[in-house]
């Protein structure tokens, strides 16, 4: 615990003009993240915000210390980690796992493993009034709003966590902010509505217990695949994928549209959200979490279906994905599903999908038959990221310098 307060003192000293030793700053932020108490005082929380905003340049009362680009990037990661740890219950998923194990041991007369935990984990207490929390979060919100014109999906990342694993009073603060920016028409103009509904779809997909009729799918879910905000479109597709994974369990009446037709429907959704929708559907469909392309190839309903052609159709003329919290990215599943398929990766290159091709070709940290010519071709591409990634993989895995 003392290391936490020593770190506060060290970083306070840097903000008021002390020397910003890179190693000491990195270690101090690491100590703040690692040793933050579960019951900080209000003064400690205010001090954390002041330090985080000071180093991030969000505090108008102080200038951020001079740092190298590398140190600034590391500090920004730490600042985000600290603020998220105050805004939401960071250990919410693990807490549920611990509680389940604890209940299992207590109910069945088993000994709780004291080496791991002695009981349900505590939720961090944030002793602030709603007004204080609103004031402290204001610079964070202002920074998010400045990015919305160029990055209209970025601001969803932290509110998703806050609404998923809430901690008072910041849950109410974020809810009010989302409603406010929606009323002002910022980003997609639906920040609160879309996030709340997307989170609900994601939960239903994970629980895989909600039964629905074919009529409800056609009237309430399918239209959302064309919804302009990728956050909601992908989440609806994720729930739809879960339905297709277990139709006997989740369809209450009617018959689902055959899987090949549904995949075709996804492949012709609007280009702006098509990849998000495909990634969401695959996430829900991969109920065993083995890898959705393996699940597609093993599905008898898709015998004779051109899965490779479908993948290329989803990618064709569609917009590259930004990170969204409601579903896994389509390119992520592609790079795992095709990492042993050099002929297909050549097709990706032919169609201009150079980033996806590079990620496929470099996924496996070992030699793959037929992959070296693919990598060599990628090194000559105009995409600097793809060329650099391929060159590094050639040198480290194949011993080929470019």
C-alpha positions as CSV (number, residue, x, y, z in Angstrom):
1,X,0.0,0.0,0.0
2,X,2.9,2.4,0.8
3,X,4.1,2.0,-2.8
4,X,0.8,3.5,-4.0
5,X,1.2,6.7,-1.9
6,X,4.9,6.9,-2.7
7,X,3.9,6.8,-6.4
8,X,1.4,9.6,-5.9
9,X,4.1,11.7,-4.2
10,X,6.5,11.0,-7.1
11,X,4.1,11.9,-9.8
12,X,2.9,15.0,-8.0
13,X,6.5,16.1,-7.8
14,X,6.9,15.7,-11.5
15,X,3.8,17.7,-12.3
16,X,5.1,20.7,-10.2
17,X,8.3,20.8,-12.1
18,X,10.4,17.9,-11.0
19,X,12.6,15.9,-13.5
20,X,10.6,13.4,-15.4
21,X,12.8,10.3,-15.2
22,X,11.2,7.9,-17.7
23,X,11.9,4.8,-15.6
24,X,10.6,6.3,-12.4
25,X,7.4,7.7,-14.1
26,X,6.7,4.3,-15.7
27,X,7.2,2.5,-12.3
28,X,5.1,5.0,-10.4
29,X,2.1,4.6,-12.8
30,X,2.6,0.8,-12.6
31,X,2.4,1.0,-8.8
32,X,-0.8,3.1,-9.0
33,X,-2.5,0.5,-11.2
34,X,-1.3,-2.4,-9.2
35,X,-1.8,-1.2,-5.6
36,X,-4.9,1.0,-5.8
37,X,-6.8,0.4,-2.5
38,X,-10.4,-0.9,-2.6
39,X,-11.4,1.9,-0.2
40,X,-9.7,5.1,-1.3
41,X,-10.6,8.3,0.4
42,X,-12.3,11.1,-1.6
43,X,-9.1,13.1,-1.3
44,X,-7.1,10.2,-2.8
45,X,-9.5,9.9,-5.7
46,X,-9.3,13.6,-6.4
47,X,-5.6,13.4,-6.3
48,X,-5.6,10.5,-8.8
49,X,-7.8,12.5,-11.2
50,X,-5.5,15.5,-10.9
51,X,-2.4,13.4,-11.7
52,X,-4.0,11.6,-14.6
53,X,-5.4,14.7,-16.2
54,X,-2.1,16.5,-15.6
55,X,0.0,13.9,-17.4
56,X,-2.6,13.5,-20.2
57,X,-2.8,17.2,-20.8
58,X,-6.5,17.4,-19.8
59,X,-5.9,19.7,-16.8
60,X,-6.0,23.3,-18.0
61,X,-4.3,24.4,-14.8
62,X,-1.0,22.6,-15.5
63,X,1.2,21.8,-18.4
64,X,1.9,18.1,-19.0
65,X,5.6,17.3,-18.3
66,X,7.9,16.8,-21.3
67,X,8.0,13.2,-22.3
68,X,9.3,11.1,-25.2
69,X,6.6,9.8,-27.5
70,X,7.3,6.3,-26.2
71,X,6.8,7.4,-22.5
72,X,3.8,9.5,-23.4
73,X,2.1,6.5,-25.0
74,X,2.9,4.3,-22.0
75,X,1.6,7.0,-19.6
76,X,-1.6,7.3,-21.6
77,X,-2.3,3.6,-21.3
78,X,-1.7,3.8,-17.5
79,X,-4.0,6.9,-17.2
80,X,-6.8,5.1,-19.0
81,X,-6.3,2.0,-16.8
82,X,-6.5,4.1,-13.6
83,X,-9.5,6.1,-14.7
84,X,-11.4,3.0,-15.9
85,X,-10.6,1.4,-12.5
86,X,-12.5,4.2,-10.9
87,X,-15.3,4.5,-13.4
88,X,-16.3,0.8,-13.3
89,X,-15.9,-2.5,-11.5
90,X,-12.8,-3.6,-13.3
91,X,-12.9,-7.1,-11.8
92,X,-16.6,-7.6,-12.4
93,X,-16.2,-10.7,-14.6
94,X,-13.6,-12.3,-12.3
95,X,-15.7,-11.4,-9.3
96,X,-18.6,-13.4,-10.7
97,X,-16.2,-16.4,-11.2
98,X,-15.0,-16.1,-7.7
99,X,-18.5,-15.9,-6.2
100,X,-19.6,-18.9,-8.2
101,X,-16.6,-20.9,-6.9
102,X,-17.1,-19.7,-3.3
103,X,-20.8,-20.6,-3.4
104,X,-20.0,-24.0,-4.8
105,X,-17.6,-24.7,-2.0
106,X,-19.8,-23.4,0.8
107,X,-23.0,-25.1,-0.4
108,X,-21.3,-28.5,-1.0
109,X,-19.2,-28.5,2.2
110,X,-15.9,-28.1,0.3
111,X,-12.9,-26.2,1.5
112,X,-12.4,-22.8,-0.1
113,X,-8.9,-22.5,-1.7
114,X,-7.4,-19.9,0.6
115,X,-4.4,-19.4,-1.6
116,X,-6.7,-17.9,-4.3
117,X,-9.3,-16.1,-2.3
118,X,-11.1,-16.3,1.1
119,X,-14.5,-15.1,0.0
120,X,-16.3,-12.9,-2.6
121,X,-14.1,-10.1,-3.7
122,X,-15.0,-6.6,-2.6
123,X,-16.1,-3.9,-5.0
124,X,-14.0,-0.7,-4.8
125,X,-15.9,1.9,-2.9
126,X,-15.9,5.4,-4.4
127,X,-16.9,7.9,-1.7
128,X,-18.0,10.7,-3.9
129,X,-21.3,12.5,-4.3
130,X,-22.9,12.5,-7.7
131,X,-22.0,16.2,-8.1
132,X,-18.4,15.6,-7.3
133,X,-18.1,12.6,-9.6
134,X,-19.7,14.6,-12.4
135,X,-17.2,17.4,-12.0
136,X,-14.3,15.0,-11.9
137,X,-15.4,13.2,-15.1
138,X,-16.0,16.4,-17.0
139,X,-12.4,16.8,-18.5
140,X,-12.6,13.1,-19.6
141,X,-15.9,13.7,-21.3
142,X,-14.6,16.9,-23.0
143,X,-11.6,15.0,-24.4
144,X,-13.9,12.2,-25.7
145,X,-16.2,14.8,-27.4
146,X,-13.3,16.4,-29.2
147,X,-12.6,13.1,-30.9
148,X,-16.1,12.3,-31.9
149,X,-16.1,13.9,-35.4
150,X,-13.2,11.8,-36.5
151,X,-13.7,8.8,-34.3
152,X,-17.5,8.4,-33.7
153,X,-17.1,4.9,-32.1
154,X,-14.2,5.5,-29.8
155,X,-16.2,7.0,-26.9
156,X,-18.2,3.8,-26.5
157,X,-15.3,1.8,-25.0
158,X,-15.4,3.0,-21.4
159,X,-19.2,3.6,-21.1
160,X,-19.7,0.0,-22.3
161,X,-17.6,-1.2,-19.3
162,X,-19.3,1.2,-16.9
163,X,-22.8,0.0,-17.8
164,X,-21.7,-3.6,-17.9
165,X,-20.0,-3.5,-14.5
166,X,-21.3,-0.4,-12.7
167,X,-19.9,1.4,-9.7
168,X,-21.7,4.2,-8.0
169,X,-21.8,7.1,-8.6
170,X,-20.0,7.0,-11.9
171,X,-22.6,4.7,-13.4
172,X,-25.2,7.6,-13.1
173,X,-22.6,10.1,-14.4
174,X,-21.9,8.1,-17.6
175,X,-25.6,7.4,-18.1
176,X,-26.4,11.2,-17.9
177,X,-23.5,12.0,-20.3
178,X,-24.6,9.5,-22.9
179,X,-28.1,10.9,-22.8
180,X,-26.7,14.4,-23.1
181,X,-24.5,13.7,-26.2
182,X,-27.4,11.9,-27.8
183,X,-29.6,14.9,-27.2
184,X,-26.9,17.1,-28.8
185,X,-26.7,14.7,-31.8
186,X,-23.0,14.0,-31.4
187,X,-21.2,11.0,-33.1
188,X,-24.0,8.8,-34.5
189,X,-26.6,10.7,-32.5
190,X,-27.8,7.7,-30.6
191,X,-25.1,7.1,-28.0
192,X,-27.3,6.1,-25.1
193,X,-30.0,4.3,-27.0
194,X,-27.6,2.2,-29.2
195,X,-25.3,1.3,-26.3
196,X,-28.1,0.2,-24.0
197,X,-29.6,-2.0,-26.7
198,X,-26.3,-3.3,-27.9
199,X,-25.3,-4.3,-24.4
200,X,-28.7,-6.1,-24.0
201,X,-28.2,-8.1,-27.2
202,X,-24.6,-9.0,-26.1
203,X,-25.9,-10.4,-22.8
204,X,-28.7,-12.3,-24.5
205,X,-26.2,-13.8,-26.9
206,X,-23.8,-14.9,-24.1
207,X,-26.7,-16.4,-22.0
208,X,-28.1,-18.2,-25.0
209,X,-31.4,-18.7,-23.2
210,X,-33.8,-16.1,-24.7
211,X,-36.3,-17.9,-27.0
212,X,-37.6,-15.9,-30.0
213,X,-40.0,-16.5,-32.9
214,X,-39.1,-16.3,-36.6
215,X,-41.6,-13.4,-36.8
216,X,-39.7,-11.5,-34.1
217,X,-36.4,-12.2,-35.9
218,X,-37.7,-10.8,-39.1
219,X,-39.3,-7.7,-37.6
220,X,-36.9,-6.8,-34.7
221,X,-33.5,-8.2,-35.4
222,X,-32.9,-8.5,-39.2
223,X,-33.6,-4.8,-39.8
224,X,-30.9,-3.9,-37.3
225,X,-28.2,-5.5,-39.5
226,X,-28.6,-2.4,-41.7
227,X,-28.5,0.0,-38.7
228,X,-26.0,2.8,-39.3
229,X,-24.3,2.5,-35.9
230,X,-21.9,-0.5,-36.0
231,X,-22.1,-0.9,-32.3
232,X,-25.8,-1.9,-32.4
233,X,-25.7,-3.6,-35.8
234,X,-22.9,-5.9,-34.7
235,X,-24.6,-6.7,-31.3
236,X,-27.8,-7.7,-33.1
237,X,-25.9,-9.9,-35.4
238,X,-24.1,-11.5,-32.4
239,X,-27.5,-12.5,-30.9
240,X,-28.6,-13.7,-34.3
241,X,-25.5,-15.8,-34.6
242,X,-26.2,-17.4,-31.2
243,X,-29.7,-18.3,-32.4
244,X,-28.3,-20.0,-35.5
245,X,-25.8,-21.9,-33.3
246,X,-28.6,-23.4,-31.2
247,X,-31.9,-23.1,-33.0
248,X,-33.6,-26.0,-31.2
249,X,-33.0,-24.2,-27.9
250,X,-33.6,-20.6,-28.9
251,X,-36.3,-20.6,-31.6
252,X,-39.8,-20.8,-30.1
253,X,-41.9,-20.9,-33.3
254,X,-41.3,-20.8,-37.0
255,X,-38.3,-22.0,-39.0
256,X,-35.1,-20.1,-39.5
257,X,-34.0,-18.9,-42.9
258,X,-31.4,-21.5,-44.0
259,X,-27.9,-20.7,-42.9
260,X,-26.5,-20.2,-46.5
261,X,-29.2,-17.6,-47.2
262,X,-28.5,-15.8,-43.9
263,X,-24.8,-15.6,-44.7
264,X,-25.7,-14.2,-48.1
265,X,-27.9,-11.7,-46.4
266,X,-25.0,-10.6,-44.3
267,X,-22.7,-10.3,-47.3
268,X,-25.0,-7.7,-48.9
269,X,-25.6,-5.6,-45.9
270,X,-24.4,-1.9,-46.2
271,X,-20.7,-1.6,-46.8
272,X,-20.3,0.8,-43.8
273,X,-21.2,-1.9,-41.3
274,X,-20.9,-5.2,-43.2
275,X,-17.7,-6.3,-41.5
276,X,-19.0,-5.5,-38.1
277,X,-22.2,-7.4,-38.8
278,X,-20.2,-10.4,-40.0
279,X,-17.9,-10.4,-37.0
280,X,-20.8,-10.1,-34.7
281,X,-22.6,-13.0,-36.3
282,X,-19.5,-15.2,-36.2
283,X,-19.0,-14.4,-32.5
284,X,-22.5,-15.5,-31.6
285,X,-22.3,-18.5,-33.9
286,X,-19.0,-19.7,-32.3
287,X,-20.8,-21.0,-29.2
288,X,-18.0,-23.5,-28.5
289,X,-15.3,-20.8,-28.9
290,X,-13.3,-23.0,-31.1
291,X,-13.0,-20.6,-34.1
292,X,-16.0,-19.7,-36.1
293,X,-14.6,-20.6,-39.5
294,X,-13.9,-24.1,-38.3
295,X,-17.5,-24.2,-37.1
296,X,-18.8,-23.0,-40.5
297,X,-16.7,-25.6,-42.3
298,X,-18.0,-28.3,-40.1
299,X,-21.7,-27.3,-40.4
300,X,-23.7,-29.8,-42.6
301,X,-26.0,-27.0,-43.6
302,X,-23.1,-25.4,-45.5
303,X,-22.0,-28.4,-47.6
304,X,-21.2,-27.0,-51.0
305,X,-21.3,-23.4,-49.8
306,X,-18.4,-21.2,-50.9
307,X,-17.1,-20.0,-47.5
308,X,-14.0,-18.5,-49.1
309,X,-16.1,-16.6,-51.6
310,X,-18.4,-15.4,-48.8
311,X,-15.4,-14.1,-46.8
312,X,-14.2,-12.1,-49.8
313,X,-17.7,-10.8,-50.5
314,X,-17.9,-9.5,-46.9
315,X,-14.5,-7.8,-47.3
316,X,-15.3,-6.4,-50.8
317,X,-15.7,-2.6,-50.9
318,X,-16.6,-2.6,-47.2
319,X,-15.2,-0.2,-44.7
320,X,-12.4,-1.3,-42.4
321,X,-13.4,-1.8,-38.8
322,X,-12.7,0.4,-35.8
323,X,-12.7,-1.2,-32.4
324,X,-16.2,-1.7,-30.9
325,X,-16.9,-3.4,-27.6
326,X,-20.1,-5.2,-28.7
327,X,-18.5,-7.8,-31.0
328,X,-15.2,-9.3,-32.2
329,X,-13.8,-7.9,-35.4
330,X,-14.3,-9.8,-38.6
331,X,-10.7,-9.5,-39.6
332,X,-9.7,-11.1,-36.4
333,X,-11.7,-14.3,-37.2
334,X,-10.3,-14.2,-40.8
335,X,-6.7,-14.1,-39.7
336,X,-7.2,-17.0,-37.4
337,X,-9.3,-19.0,-39.8
338,X,-7.0,-18.7,-42.8
339,X,-3.5,-18.6,-41.3
340,X,-2.7,-22.0,-42.9
341,X,-4.2,-21.1,-46.3
342,X,-1.5,-19.4,-48.5
343,X,-3.6,-19.8,-51.7
344,X,-6.5,-17.9,-50.1
345,X,-4.2,-15.2,-48.7
346,X,-3.0,-14.6,-52.3
347,X,-6.6,-14.0,-53.2
348,X,-6.8,-11.4,-50.4
349,X,-3.7,-9.7,-51.8
350,X,-5.2,-9.8,-55.3
351,X,-8.4,-8.1,-54.0
352,X,-6.3,-5.4,-52.1
353,X,-6.9,-6.6,-48.6
354,X,-3.3,-6.2,-47.6
355,X,-3.7,-5.8,-43.8
356,X,-5.9,-8.8,-43.6
357,X,-3.5,-10.8,-45.7
358,X,-0.5,-9.8,-43.6
359,X,-2.3,-10.7,-40.4
360,X,-3.2,-14.2,-41.8
361,X,0.3,-14.8,-43.1
362,X,2.0,-13.8,-39.9
363,X,-0.4,-15.4,-37.4
364,X,1.5,-18.7,-36.9
365,X,4.9,-18.4,-35.3
366,X,6.3,-21.2,-37.4
367,X,6.9,-22.2,-41.0
368,X,3.8,-22.8,-43.1
369,X,4.1,-24.7,-46.4
370,X,3.6,-22.3,-49.3
371,X,3.6,-19.1,-47.1
372,X,7.0,-17.8,-47.9
373,X,6.1,-16.6,-51.4
374,X,3.0,-14.9,-49.9
375,X,5.2,-13.0,-47.4
376,X,7.7,-12.0,-50.1
377,X,4.9,-10.6,-52.2
378,X,3.6,-8.6,-49.2
379,X,7.0,-7.0,-48.6
380,X,6.7,-5.3,-52.0
381,X,3.2,-3.9,-51.3
382,X,2.4,-0.2,-51.0
383,X,0.9,-0.7,-47.6
384,X,3.8,0.1,-45.2
385,X,2.3,-1.7,-42.3
386,X,1.7,-4.9,-44.3
387,X,5.1,-4.7,-45.9
388,X,6.9,-4.2,-42.5
389,X,4.9,-7.0,-40.8
390,X,5.7,-9.4,-43.6
391,X,9.4,-8.5,-43.6
392,X,9.7,-8.9,-39.9
393,X,8.0,-12.3,-40.0
394,X,10.2,-13.5,-42.9
395,X,13.3,-12.5,-41.0
396,X,12.3,-14.0,-37.6
397,X,10.6,-17.2,-38.8
398,X,12.0,-18.0,-42.2
399,X,15.4,-16.4,-41.9
400,X,14.9,-14.4,-45.0
401,X,16.0,-10.7,-44.9
402,X,14.3,-8.1,-47.0
